[in-house]
Structure formats: structure tokens, C-alpha cells
Amino acid sequence: MKRLFLLLGLLCPAFCAFSQHYQVDTLYKTGPRGNRINVVILGDGFTEAEMPKFTAEARKFTDFLRECEPFVRYRDYFNFFAIQTPSHESGITNPGTAVDAVPGQPVETKNTFFGVSFGSYVQRLMTITNLDVYRALLESHLPEQNLVIMLANSSYFGGSGGSAAIFTLHGIPNETGRHEVGHTFANLADESWNDAVFGREAPNMTSQEMPGPVKWRNWLNYPPISIYQYGSDEASHWCRPTSGECSMAYLGKPFCAVCTEAIVERIFSLVNPIDRFTPGNANAINLDAGATFKLDLVRPEPNSLQTEWRLNGMLIADNADHVVLKPDEVTDWSTLTVTVFDSTALSRNDNARQLRTKTISWSLRSSLPPALKVATPKAVTCAGDTIKLTAFGCPGKVSWADGTVGNSLTVAPAQTNTYSASCEFARSPSMRAEATVTVLPLPNATVDNGGPYTVGATVELHASGGVKYEWAGPRLFHADAPDATFRNVALNQAGTYRVKVTDDKGCSKTLDTVVQVDPILSVPADPKQWITVSPNPAKDRVAVETILPGESLFTLFDQSGGKLLSRLFKQQMEIRLEGAAGLYIYKFTNGKRQVTGKIFKQ
């Protein structure tokens, strides 16, 4: 019998959570739960008498988050709910065993609904201890939830990301909550260094230092995005996209472009911008009396959705939410397709169009006699471009002149060409149709450079044959003119420089030129020419650059001789001056060469 009572005692908290109904408040509902991101706000350490306080804080944070980028653009993609779960006691448990325990914060155990607690090792790292109660409540009250936010009723600082974004009411709780939502919703990492145990691959954290393969390479020409080491020693093995200019580094900052992209892509993975489509049955729609085809869309603000309607591959309307087809516009066995793509500039994902395009297709029927036609998405294209031709109106087998069998043919013509298809159908005469694709030549483009060069020389790149030029090369090099130059070339700037040349007809050709940089045979006698530190005086950052090849060591000291940092680098790097204003001393070492200098911080 004792065992039975013990078992009931263990199961009671979880059983009570899902056998009792708690009040669910709808804060904002923009659409069906099945096609929205459902945000649930919970509270712990709020007594029955403090439920109005919880409700007010939940509403306050919801309104704050809905005004933050990128959530403000996609506010119609989110539903917000708050569930009232009164605790027996007010406040949050603090074990008092953390290495960074806050002086004056009471050590106490509180009887609360979810058992939220400050960390036993790291004070601010909060956890949910009544996990069975937490899971059971969500399952019974809102199983469609996609993001859980937990408000902890304490005036001391704390928070964490994980299964829920937890934060206290300390200081500026909304800013803390936004940071924790970044962790929980988009798997973002902190951009301030805490401990080696937190080092991991994340959308905004990587061990990769080279621009080519780094995750946020598409944002490297978008200040202040770059590749910054977290610090020295163990922290130097990990990189972040900003140096403190992000909500994932400091409260009060917005999300940087890289973190914003991760949040946006998470939104896209959960919500289909097509809420409904009419007719709902996509098979064998009879067009004898005509029909209206319509989409109900969930639009961002400002709207970045691009909509294209194609009949048998031919564009018939764009950026419209409906089209009307008349009987004489459609032959039997036609296909109507609509695609919706979010073209937002908040994401530069390489596979954006493939990942974010939603497609609806209707199979159309008509009592009009079959008539074979060949459609092409565009009648004029550039040499080498891939184009897909579609044959429609055939109730039987379609064959192309080159022997391909099927309704579609993909080609990459080098010159203007006519493509024909035939239709074979039992007890009917053969039908034949064709379409001509006009092909424009690629620009007569050229590219070269004036190399080879030695370290410190001025590189001259030259391209011709177009009206638009897009250069890319090592060390984040970008230019948009036919002639591009840069001075004081270093060894790590050698390599392949690529230019995309576009002519006045919109056709493009991509060419490469290899820049060779040889090491200097001797170094300047004046040590002042070995290294450049700028700006000087500085505010909070300085760039360090050397003309010497190989690996160099840069060490920074304060006025009393205390070492602040020591970092190895090649050719160039950027450091942050985190101390007070005043004079700093640096020592630069490259092999047996050594020089010292001063930096003045304003």
C-alpha cells in the first residue's frame, strides 16, 4: 500500500497539470493554428492574486516582440496565447550554489507550478525542474505550440534558451526575452564569450575563419557583418558575424543581419504563405463554363511575396491573387500553375527560391477538341540558358523531334532554334506543333590584370564588353566598375578574381583572371613601415595590417605594462579596445623583426 501511495504522489503533479483546465487567453490570433506560429506565454512564481501582473507582463512582451525586426514584418504569421498557471508561492527558487551567486539574493526554495529555478552552477542560467508538469500542460492545452516563453517572477537577473525562452522581470525584461527567443526559436548562439562548453556550430557561430566557406559569406559585404574571433585563447577558435552589434551579444541591440536571416528562415519553415486556394480540388477542373482561381495569402508587411500564374508554362499573370480563365482560352489536358515566393531581402540563403517557393497546380479539362500546342516560358533567351518547353492539349503520347518522349523538353540552345512535338492518340490523326526560341549571343567580354605583382604593389584589374560589371575575389574583394584597382597588395590577396559582365540585352558572361603576388625580396629598413595601426587615436576598434609575409604576433599592454591581449595573425586583423580611454602600448613581432608603438583611445 505504501508503494501505491508513493506512486500516486510522484504522478500527481503531472496528472493535475493535464486533468485540470487552466485559463487560456488569446492575445493575438491572425489565422488557423495549423498554418501559424503559435507562441505560448507561461508564467512561474505568480500566485493567484498575481495573475493580473502575469497577464500584463505577457501582453507587454508580446507587443514588444511584435514590433521588433523581423517579427514586425511577419506579425500576421504568429498567434500569441497566454496560459494562467497560479503557483502556491510567489517568487523563484534560488539554490545559492552558483559560482557567480549574486550577493544579497535570498537562497530559498519556492513551491511553484513549473519549478523554475536559478542555476546551481551558473546563477543566471535558469531551468524548469517540473518537466512532466510543463510537458503535460502544453500537450493538454495547446499541443500546436511552436514557441514557448516562460516569465519567471523574480526581480533578479536570469534567463536561458532551450525548450522554452525563460527570463525574469529584472531590469529590461523585454530585451532579455528577445535575446532568449533568439536562442529558442532560431537556435542562435551567444555572441559574447561565456565558456568553451558553449562553443558550437550555429547560424551565428562557427569555427570556420575563411570567407569562402563561412556560413554568413553572403553578408560579408554588409557592414558591420564580418568574421570576428570571440577573443583569445579558447575563444579564438570560434567566430561570430559582429563585434557586439547584435541582440545576441548585448541587450538593447537589434538582431544583426545574420541572426535576422536565421529567424526569417525558421518562420518560412513553419508557415505556408498560401492559406487556402480555390478551387480546393486540383484535379480535372472543368472549364466549359470558365472558372476563377484564387489564393488566400498570408502577406508580410511590407509585402515581399511574388506570385506567378502560368498556363501550360506560359506566364499569364503575376503579383495577382486570382485569375479568371474563359472556356476558349483553354484546351483539354491543360495545366494551370501558380507559384508564390517570398523575395525578402532579409535572407540571402543560396537555396532561397528552391526552399521558399510554394506551388499549386490544377489539371484542366475542356469539351473543346484537343489541339496540341508547345509553350515556352520566354520566347527570347541568352545563349546557354536552360529553358523548359511544355507540350499540352495531347490526350495521348507526346514525342519531340530529338526522340524525347514526354510532355516537357529541357534545352540549353546556343543559337536560335525551332522545337517541334507530335501527339499520338488512338483513333485520332497525329497532331504536330512547334515553338521557336530566339537566342541572343553572350557579350564579347574580356578580362585581364597587369601582374605579376610583388607585395605592396597596386593591382589593376580590367574587363570590357558590357554595361554592368560585378567583381569578386579573395579577402572579400568587390567592385562594380570595368576597371578596379587596389593598393598595397598582400600575399593573401593573390588568387582568382571573377567578373560577371552583363550587356545591354541582359545577357551575362563570367570570366576569371589570376592575380599572382610574389613576396618582396627585402623588407623596408624603417620598422615604422612594417605595420599600420588605424585609426589612431581610436574609439573602440583598430585595424592592424602588416606588409611582412608569414605569421605575426601582436601584443597589447596598458600603461602599467599589464598584458591585455596577444594574438597571432597574417597580414591583417581587427581588435576591440575594451578598456578605458587613455594610452596603450603594443609590441609587433614577425620572425626576428620587432617594433613597438602607441595607441591612443579616445
Secondary structure, DSSP 8 states (H G I E B T S, - for coil): -HHHHHHHHHHHHHHHHHHS---EEEEE--S-GGGSEEEEEEEES--GGGHHHHHHHHHHHHHHHHTSTTTTTTGGGEEEEEE----SSSS-BB----TT--TT---B----SS-EE--SSSTTB-EES-HHHHHHHHHHH-TT-SEEEEEE--SS--EE-SSSEEEESSSSHHHHHHHHHHHHHH----SS---GGG---BTTBBS--STTT-TTGGGTTSTT---EE--SGGGGG-EESSSS-STTTSTT----HHHHHHHHHHHHHH--SEEEEESS--S-EE-TT-EEEEEEE---SS--EEEEEEETTEEEEES-SEEEE-GGG--TTEEEEEEEEE--TT---TTHHHHHEEEEEEEEE-SS----EEE-S-SEEETT--EEEEEES-SSEEEETTS-BSSEEEE--SS-EEEEEEEE-TTS--EEEEEEEEEE-----EEEE---EETT--EEEEEES-SEEEEEETTTEEE-SSEEEESS--GGG-EEEEEEEE-TTS-EEEEEEEE-EE--SS--SSGGGTEEEESSSBSSEEEEEESS-S-EEEEEE-TTS-EEEEEEESSEEEEE--S-SEEEEEEEEETTEEEEEEEEE-
